[in-house]
């Protein structure tokens, strides 16, 4: 007991010393900011005077020199502003650090016998005077020892190579508002108990950083710098998205080596609700938020002015079985198939040979290039996108007619000649797509992907109509975007160096092709779960397809089998809906058994659901999600509950009316919510009530997976109604 108290005193003293260094650093930077503000104000006044009085006539040598001097001064101001912004960020980081400077300590004995105490926090801190590191950033190489090893032999990979040693001590701290609450020397059992306590708490409306509880297998994924393509197959609740965000933070930490900044990383999210849910993680880790997007944003960026059907609109049509859903499903199956993609590629490759109506080109009565010569010119350069080849060919013909300077003819004549060439050498993507669909040679090939000729004819007619009028269906938007990127290089985002694809199991081959074409310089982190697909079925061969589509030299697949989200009871209940349950290890957290609550009428069901909501609120659950199969069902349920609540004399019951979320929104994910299953992907809630269990056909594998997705959104409580 005496040793424990002495150790606490030592740790209290160390904390105070660390806080003093941080406070001193904060004061130093704040003083620098004050000096900068004064200097910038002075520069601003001088610049105004120079502009007003100093530069009268640019033809005067004196005034020109004054202008050069002013330009140099403004360049100095620009640098000062950039430094000022960095200092402000540093102040914010230090203010956060002072509240919770570190969360762990390891004592590492190196091979030479020297032992060093390493304190680990969310950001690093050094003493300006001694130059010693007081706190190591969790992303530093030596910090990996904390995540991967228990006491005993250990190592870490530094830039100079592998460093072997021994982990002598592994200690964790709880520090709040600069005060040491408690600490413990952790072994596996204690570490798991702390994580269990965290998981037992209510969820928050925004995803939180997991930096203090990163598991060994998660740390391996986060720190991987070897692979150009890292794929993660993780069971529900294995922390895939958290891993992805911490990996993004780690990549930015390695920015000097990898050339990565917030502007060069992109996260592709399943929907905008999910985008908002994850938005706070990187700032919590002290990093700028990186760009995130949903896939249809990429499509809109290429197709520009045309309206695109949102993905959730297509999913709603399929889930609610709205008018035309069978044809829409067949169309999606056809246009996202490997076969369809092969036919598109074959069509594009053969356009220079068969798809262009070449003409002999004359200038002043003389043939300057023949049809045959033009075709040969295009066919010799297959590595260049066809659109770029056609543009280069036009420039070549213009030079044949007018010379390189184009100075020997009136401008009107040059413009008329250029228009003549464009009549047959400019191709329209929409027309190309129509031509492809109308091709008799492709008809028989396409027929193999649908159930009948009548279905194919109906799909082709519907496609042509949609290209002429209204919004472009989601499947056609993917095809048109792919054709556009194959046809020309414009739109490629070469500055993106890393793309994180979340919920990747819902992507089709053509989407991976679009991503590869859009981001030719990117490496990839691809996260998915084949048991959580929407509107299609996948198995482990999916990752071989991803590897084949993204064309990266070095790739790896990591499988995460440990689930942290649900209680044992909820997880085991959810697994019954999978035809073949995955290898899975539960984190071993217990709770209430899921309940199935039957009703004889809609009114009784509404009453049962309201009773369950009240029970959840009494238990202190802050997020209660009512999941339905479709948005239509979610809206119908909300109306039914509203009618039932209006009968109540208790005015507080109005708080039980759920917030309806039926499309992508930034709605706060607390309180009582009602949403369709496809918008729940990636989210988690304290309690989940599956409110229309009857609408899921448990004989259908796709519906069983939807039930699995619905049930595994619950952290603590699950009930099904039907």
MARRO-148917 format. One record per residue (C-alpha): x, y, z. Coordinates in steps of 0.5 Angstrom, whole numbers, padded with zeros to 4 digits, always signed. Each point is the difference from the previous one (the first is absolute). Layout:
! residues N
XYZ
...
This chain:
! residues 722
+0000+0000+0000
+0006+0005+0002
+0003-0002-0007
-0006+0002-0004
-0001+0006+0004
+0007+0002-0002
-0001-0002-0007
-0006+0005+0000
+0004+0006+0003
+0005-0001-0005
-0005-0001-0006
-0003+0007+0003
+0007+0003+0000
+0001-0002-0007
-0007+0003-0002
+0001+0006+0003
+0007+0001-0003
-0003-0002-0007
-0005+0005+0001
+0005+0006+0002
+0003-0002-0007
-0006+0000-0004
-0002+0007+0003
+0006+0003-0001
+0000-0002-0007
-0007+0003-0001
+0002+0007+0003
+0006+0000-0005
-0004-0001-0006
-0006+0005+0003
+0006+0005+0001
+0002-0002-0008
-0007+0001-0002
-0001+0007+0003
+0007+0002-0003
-0002-0003-0007
-0007+0004+0001
+0004+0007+0001
+0005-0001-0006
-0006-0002-0004
-0004+0006+0002
+0007+0004-0002
+0001-0003-0007
-0008+0001-0001
+0001+0007+0001
+0007+0001-0004
-0003-0004-0006
-0006+0005+0000
+0004+0006+0000
+0005-0003-0005
-0006-0001-0005
-0003+0007+0002
+0006+0004-0001
+0006-0004-0003
-0003-0003-0006
-0002+0005-0005
+0003-0002-0007
+0002-0007-0002
+0004+0003-0005
+0005+0004+0005
+0006-0004+0002
-0001+0002+0007
-0008-0002+0000
+0002-0007-0003
+0005-0001+0006
-0005+0002+0005
-0005-0005-0003
+0006-0006+0000
+0001+0002+0007
-0008+0000+0002
+0000-0007-0003
+0005-0002+0004
-0003+0003+0006
-0007-0004-0001
+0004-0006-0001
+0003+0001+0007
-0007+0001+0002
-0003-0006-0003
+0005-0004+0004
-0001+0003+0006
-0008-0001-0001
+0002-0008-0001
+0005+0000+0006
-0006+0004+0004
-0005-0006-0002
+0005-0005+0002
+0001+0003+0007
-0008+0001+0001
+0000-0008-0001
+0005-0001+0005
-0003+0004+0005
-0006-0004-0001
+0003-0006+0000
+0004+0002+0007
-0006+0002+0003
-0003-0007-0001
+0006-0004+0002
+0001+0004+0007
-0007-0003+0001
+0002-0007-0001
+0007+0000-0002
+0001-0008-0001
-0003-0006+0002
+0005-0005+0000
+0007-0002+0002
+0005-0005-0002
+0007-0002+0003
+0004-0003-0006
+0007-0003+0001
+0005+0001-0006
+0005-0005-0002
+0005+0004+0003
-0003-0001+0007
-0003+0007+0000
-0007+0001+0003
-0004+0006-0003
-0007+0002+0003
-0005+0002-0006
-0006+0004+0001
-0005-0001-0005
-0005+0005-0002
-0005+0003-0006
+0006+0005-0002
+0007+0000+0002
+0003+0005+0004
+0008+0002+0001
+0003+0005+0005
+0003+0006-0004
+0006+0000+0005
+0002-0007+0001
-0002-0002-0007
-0003-0007+0003
-0006-0003-0002
-0005+0001+0006
-0006-0004-0004
+0000-0004-0006
-0005+0000-0005
-0004-0006+0000
+0002-0001-0007
+0007+0000+0001
+0004-0007-0001
+0002-0001+0007
-0008+0001+0002
-0002-0006-0004
+0004-0004+0006
-0006+0002+0004
-0005-0003-0004
+0003-0006-0003
+0003-0003+0006
+0000-0002+0008
+0006+0000+0004
+0005-0004-0002
+0004+0000-0007
-0002+0005-0005
+0002+0004-0006
-0002+0006-0004
+0002+0002-0007
+0003+0007-0001
+0003+0003-0006
+0007-0003+0001
-0003-0007+0001
-0003-0004+0005
+0002+0001+0007
+0000-0006+0005
-0001+0001+0008
-0004-0002+0006
-0007+0003+0002
+0001+0001+0007
-0006+0004+0002
-0007+0001-0003
-0004+0006+0004
-0006+0003-0002
-0003+0007+0003
-0007+0003+0000
+0002+0008+0000
-0006+0005+0000
+0001+0007+0000
+0007+0000+0002
-0001-0005+0006
+0002-0007+0001
-0006-0004+0001
+0003-0007+0001
+0005-0004-0004
+0002-0008+0000
+0005-0004-0003
-0004-0004-0005
+0000-0007-0002
-0004-0003-0005
-0006-0001+0005
+0000+0007+0003
+0001+0003-0007
-0006-0004-0002
-0004+0002+0006
+0001+0008-0002
-0002-0001-0007
-0006-0004+0003
-0002+0006+0004
+0001+0005-0006
-0005-0005-0004
-0005+0000+0005
-0001+0007+0000
-0005+0004-0005
+0002+0001-0007
+0001+0007-0002
-0003+0004-0006
+0007+0000-0003
+0005-0005-0001
+0005+0000+0006
+0008-0001-0001
+0002-0007+0003
+0007+0002+0000
+0001-0002+0008
-0004-0007-0002
+0003-0002-0007
+0001-0008+0000
+0007-0003-0002
-0004-0003-0007
-0003+0007-0001
+0007+0004+0001
+0003-0005-0005
-0005+0003-0005
+0001+0007+0002
+0007+0000-0001
+0001-0004-0007
+0004+0004-0004
+0003-0006-0005
-0006-0001-0004
-0003+0004-0006
-0007-0003+0002
-0002-0002+0007
-0007-0004+0000
-0003-0001+0007
-0006-0005+0000
-0003+0001+0007
-0006-0003+0004
-0005+0005+0002
+0002+0004+0006
+0008-0001-0001
+0001+0007-0001
+0002+0000-0007
-0002+0008-0001
+0004+0002+0006
+0006-0004-0002
-0001+0004-0007
+0000+0007+0003
+0006-0002+0005
+0003-0002-0006
-0001+0006-0004
+0003+0004+0006
+0006-0005+0000
+0001+0001-0007
+0000+0008+0001
+0005-0001+0006
+0005-0004-0005
-0002+0006-0005
+0007+0002-0001
+0002-0007-0002
-0006-0001-0004
-0002+0006-0003
-0007+0000+0003
-0004+0006+0003
-0007+0001+0002
-0001+0002-0008
+0003-0006-0003
-0004-0005+0004
-0008-0002-0002
-0005-0004+0004
-0006-0003-0004
-0005-0001+0005
-0007-0004-0001
-0004+0007+0001
+0000+0007+0003
-0003-0002+0006
+0006-0004+0002
+0004+0005-0003
-0002+0005+0006
+0000-0006+0005
+0008-0001-0001
+0001+0008-0001
+0003+0001+0007
+0005-0006+0000
+0006+0003-0003
+0000+0007+0003
-0001-0004+0007
+0007-0003-0002
+0003+0007-0002
-0001-0001-0007
-0003+0004-0006
-0006-0003-0002
+0001-0003-0007
-0005+0000-0006
-0005-0005+0000
-0005-0001-0005
-0006-0005-0002
+0001-0004-0007
-0005+0004-0003
+0003+0006+0001
+0006-0002-0004
-0005-0002-0006
-0003+0007+0001
+0007+0003-0001
+0001-0003-0007
-0007+0000-0002
-0001+0007+0002
-0006+0003-0002
-0005-0006-0001
-0004-0002+0006
+0002-0007+0003
-0005-0004+0004
+0003-0001+0007
+0002-0007+0002
-0005+0000+0006
-0005+0002-0005
+0001-0007-0003
+0001-0004+0006
-0007+0003+0002
-0003-0002-0006
+0003-0007+0001
-0002-0001+0008
-0007+0003-0001
-0001-0004-0006
-0002+0006-0004
-0003+0001-0007
+0005-0003-0005
+0005-0003+0006
+0001-0007-0004
+0002+0004-0006
+0004+0005+0003
+0004-0006+0004
+0001-0004-0007
+0003+0006-0003
+0004+0001+0006
+0002-0007+0000
+0002+0000-0008
+0004+0007+0000
+0004-0002+0006
+0002-0007-0002
+0007-0002-0002
-0003-0002-0007
-0003+0007-0001
+0007+0003+0002
+0004-0004-0005
-0005+0002-0006
+0001+0007+0002
+0007-0001+0000
+0000-0003-0007
-0005+0005-0003
+0005+0006+0002
+0006-0004-0002
-0003-0001-0007
-0003+0007-0001
+0006+0002-0004
+0000-0006-0005
-0008+0000-0001
-0003+0006+0004
+0002+0006-0003
-0002+0003-0007
+0006+0002-0003
+0000+0005-0006
+0006+0002-0005
+0002+0007+0002
+0001+0005-0005
+0003+0007+0001
+0000+0005-0007
-0002-0006-0004
+0006-0004+0002
-0001-0007+0005
+0004+0001+0006
-0001-0006+0003
-0004-0006-0002
-0005-0004+0004
+0004-0006+0000
+0006+0004+0003
-0004+0003+0006
-0002-0007+0002
+0007-0002+0000
+0002+0006+0004
-0005-0002+0005
+0001-0007+0000
+0008+0001+0002
-0001+0003+0006
-0005-0004+0004
+0003+0001+0007
-0003+0007+0000
-0007+0001+0001
-0004+0001-0006
-0003+0007+0001
+0007+0002+0001
+0002-0003-0006
-0005+0003-0004
+0002+0007+0002
+0007-0001-0001
-0002-0003-0007
-0004+0007-0001
+0006+0004+0002
+0004-0004-0005
-0005+0001-0006
+0000+0007+0002
+0008+0001-0001
+0000-0004-0007
-0005+0005-0002
+0002+0007+0003
+0007-0002+0003
+0002+0001+0007
-0001+0007+0001
-0007+0000-0004
+0002+0007-0002
-0001-0001-0008
-0008+0000+0000
-0005+0005+0003
-0003-0002+0007
-0007-0001-0003
+0003-0006-0005
+0004-0003+0006
-0006+0000+0004
-0005-0003-0006
+0006-0005-0001
+0000-0002+0007
-0008-0001+0000
+0000-0005-0006
+0005-0004+0004
-0004+0000+0006
-0006-0003-0004
+0003-0007+0000
+0006+0000+0005
-0004+0003+0006
-0004-0006+0003
-0005+0001+0005
+0000-0005+0006
-0008-0001+0001
+0000-0001-0008
+0005-0005+0001
-0004-0004+0006
-0006+0000-0005
+0004-0003-0006
+0003-0005+0005
-0007-0002+0002
-0003+0000-0007
+0006-0005-0002
-0003-0006-0003
+0006-0004+0001
+0000+0002+0008
-0008-0002+0000
+0001-0007+0001
+0006+0001+0005
-0004+0004+0004
-0006-0005+0000
+0004-0005+0004
+0000+0005+0006
-0008+0001+0001
-0005-0005+0000
-0004+0001-0007
+0001+0004-0006
-0006+0004+0002
+0003+0002+0006
+0006+0002-0004
-0004+0004-0005
-0004+0004+0006
+0007+0001+0003
+0003+0003-0006
-0006+0004-0001
+0000+0003+0007
+0007+0002-0001
-0001+0004-0006
-0006+0003+0003
+0004+0002+0006
+0006+0003-0004
-0005+0005-0004
-0004+0002+0006
+0000+0001+0008
+0005-0003+0005
+0005-0005-0002
-0001-0007+0003
+0006-0002+0005
+0002-0006-0004
+0001+0005-0007
+0003+0005+0004
+0006-0005+0002
+0000-0002-0007
+0000+0007-0003
+0006+0002+0005
+0004-0006-0002
-0001+0001-0007
+0002+0008+0001
+0006-0002+0004
+0003-0005-0005
-0002+0005-0006
+0004+0005+0003
+0005+0002+0005
-0004+0006+0003
-0003+0000+0007
+0006-0005+0003
+0002+0002+0007
+0008-0001-0001
+0001+0004+0007
-0004-0006+0004
+0006-0005+0003
-0005-0004+0004
-0007-0002+0000
-0004-0004+0005
-0006-0003-0002
-0005-0002+0006
-0005-0005-0001
+0003-0003-0006
-0004-0006-0001
-0006+0004-0003
+0005+0002-0006
-0001-0003-0007
+0006-0001-0004
-0001+0006-0004
+0000+0004+0006
+0007-0002+0001
+0002+0001-0007
-0003+0007+0001
+0004+0001+0006
+0007-0002-0003
-0001+0004-0006
-0002+0007+0004
+0006-0001+0005
+0006-0003-0004
+0005+0002+0005
-0004-0003+0006
+0002-0006+0005
-0006-0003+0003
-0003-0002+0007
-0007-0004-0002
-0004-0002+0006
-0006-0005+0000
-0004-0006+0002
-0003-0005-0005
-0006-0001+0005
-0002+0007+0000
-0002+0001-0007
-0006+0004-0003
-0003-0003-0006
+0005-0005-0002
+0004-0006+0002
+0007-0001+0001
+0005-0005+0003
+0008+0001+0001
+0001+0000-0007
-0002+0007+0000
+0007+0002+0003
+0003-0004-0006
-0004+0005-0005
+0002+0006+0004
+0007-0002-0001
-0001-0001-0007
-0004+0006-0002
+0005+0005+0004
+0006-0003-0003
+0005+0001+0006
+0007-0003+0000
+0000-0001+0008
-0007-0002+0003
-0002-0004+0006
-0006-0002+0003
-0001+0000+0008
-0006-0003+0003
-0003+0003+0007
-0004-0006+0004
-0001+0004+0006
-0006+0004+0001
-0001+0005+0006
-0006+0004-0001
-0006-0005+0002
-0001-0004+0006
+0001-0008-0001
-0008+0000+0000
-0001+0004-0005
+0006-0002-0004
-0002-0008+0000
-0007+0002-0001
+0002+0004-0007
+0004-0006-0002
-0006-0004-0001
-0002+0004-0006
+0007-0002-0004
-0001-0006-0004
+0008-0001+0002
+0002+0003+0006
+0007+0003-0001
+0006-0002+0005
-0002+0005+0006
+0003+0002+0007
-0005+0004+0004
+0004+0005+0005
-0004-0004+0005
-0005+0006+0003
-0007-0003+0003
-0006+0004+0000
-0008-0001-0001
-0002-0006-0005
-0004+0003-0007
-0007-0001+0000
-0005-0001-0005
-0007+0004+0002
-0006-0003-0005
-0006+0005-0001
-0007-0002-0003
-0001+0007-0003
+0003+0006-0002
-0002+0004+0006
+0002-0005+0005
+0007+0000-0003
+0001+0007+0000
-0002+0000+0008
+0005-0006+0001
+0005+0004-0004
-0001+0006+0005
+0000-0004+0006
+0007-0002-0002
+0002+0007-0002
-0002+0002+0007
+0004-0006+0003
+0006+0002-0004
+0000+0007+0003
-0001-0003+0007
+0006-0003-0001
+0004+0006-0002
+0001-0002-0007
+0001+0007-0004
+0000-0003-0007
-0006-0004-0002
-0001-0002-0007
-0006-0003-0003
+0002-0004-0007
-0005-0001-0005
+0002-0004-0007
-0002+0007-0004
-0001+0007+0001
-0007-0001-0002
-0001-0005+0006
+0004+0005+0005
-0004+0006-0002
-0007-0004+0001
+0003-0003+0007
+0001+0008+0002
-0007+0002-0002
-0003-0006+0004
+0004+0001+0006
-0002+0008-0001
-0007-0002+0000
+0001-0005+0006
+0003+0005+0004
-0005+0006-0001
-0005-0005+0004
+0005+0001+0006
-0002+0005+0005
+0008+0000+0002
+0003+0006-0004
+0007-0003+0001
-0002-0006-0004
+0001+0005-0006
+0007-0001+0001
-0001-0007-0002
-0002+0002-0007
+0006-0002-0005
+0004+0004-0004
-0001-0002-0007
+0007-0001-0004
-0002-0003-0007
+0006+0003-0004
+0007+0003+0001
+0000+0005+0005
+0004+0003+0006
-0006-0001+0005
+0003-0001+0007
+0000-0008+0001
-0003+0001+0008
-0006-0001+0002
-0006-0005-0003
+0002-0001-0008
-0004-0003-0005
+0004-0002-0006
+0000-0005-0006
+0006-0006+0001
+0004+0003-0006
+0001+0006+0004
+0002-0003+0006
+0007-0003-0003
+0006+0001+0004
-0004+0004+0006
-0001-0003+0007
-0006+0002+0005
-0001-0002+0007
-0006-0004-0001
-0003-0002-0007
-0007-0002-0001
-0002-0004-0007
-0007+0003-0001
-0002-0004-0006
+0003-0007+0001
-0005-0003-0004
+0002+0004-0007
+0006-0004+0000
+0000-0007-0003
+0004-0005+0004
+0000-0005-0006
+0004+0006-0004
+0007+0000+0001
+0001+0008-0002
-0006+0001+0006
+0004-0004+0005
+0006+0004-0001
-0004+0007+0001
-0003-0003+0006
+0007-0002+0002
+0002+0008-0001
-0006+0002+0004
+0001-0004+0006
+0008+0002+0000
-0001+0007+0001
-0002-0001+0007
+0005+0001+0006
-0004-0002+0006
-0008-0002-0002
-0003-0003-0006
-0008-0001-0001
-0003-0003-0006
-0008+0002-0002
-0004-0004-0005
